[in-house]
Amino acid sequence: MKVASLVTLILALLAVVVGFFPCFGWVNWIGAPFCVLPVVVGIVGLITDKDPETGLAPNMGVHLAAVIGGALLGIAATVRCMLGGGLV
């Protein structure tokens, strides 16, 4: 799950960063919904990826980064879509 959290977070970051360049705002229409995926994968990782002895997630930092980063990127992409009037 750690790798899935990292990969989805990196792909969402790339989509949102590319969408901030002029004339590439349309990428945020793909990036904003895609930012939900790292949040979901991070939450699933926090729930299922637990050490049997301690009951804690050993990769909790990675999963939390995916949840928080995905949420912030989703907000940024949505704001960028709204600033462009939904067109740019």
Buried (B, 14 or more C-beta within 10 A) or exposed (E): BBEBBBBBBEBBBEBBBBBBEEEEBBBBBEBBBBBBBBBBBBBBBBEEBBEEEEEEBEBBEBBBBBBBBBBEBBEBBBEBBEEBEEEE
